[in-house]
């Protein structure tokens, strides 16, 4: 089970060019190493892009 707040924060950092504090560079999808969270972040980004409706 994933925490939707964390998913939103991760996705918004990726979309907004937010910094990854551990790597001192912009946050990227590849930085999400947990498979469940990565899938949830990908889905969030797709829905927010307007390509697919929720």
C-alpha positions in Angstrom: 0.0 0.0 0.0 1.3 3.4 -1.0 0.8 6.7 0.8 -1.0 9.0 -1.7 0.5 12.1 -0.1 4.0 10.8 -0.7 3.1 9.9 -4.3 1.8 13.5 -4.9 4.9 15.0 -3.4 7.2 12.9 -5.5 5.3 13.5 -8.7 5.2 17.2 -8.2 8.9 17.3 -7.5 9.5 15.4 -10.8 7.1 17.6 -12.8 8.3 20.9 -11.2 12.0 20.2 -11.4 12.4 20.0 -7.6 15.7 19.0 -6.2 16.6 15.5 -4.9 18.3 16.4 -1.6 20.3 13.1 -1.6 21.8 13.5 -5.1 21.9 17.4 -5.3 20.2 17.4 -8.7 16.7 17.7 -10.1 14.4 14.8 -9.0 13.8 12.2 -11.7 11.5 9.2 -12.0 14.5 6.9 -11.8 15.1 8.1 -8.3 11.9 6.3 -7.1 13.3 2.8 -6.6 10.3 1.2 -4.8 8.2 -0.5 -7.5 4.9 0.2 -5.9 5.6 3.9 -5.5 7.2 4.2 -9.0 4.0 2.8 -10.5 1.8 5.1 -8.5 3.9 8.1 -9.4 3.8 7.2 -13.1 0.0 6.8 -12.9 -0.3 10.2 -11.1 1.8 11.9 -13.7 -0.2 10.4 -16.6 -3.5 11.5 -15.0 -2.2 15.0 -14.2 -0.9 15.4 -17.8 -4.5 15.1 -19.0 -3.7 12.3 -21.4 -5.9 9.8 -19.5 -8.9 10.6 -17.3 -9.0 9.2 -13.8 
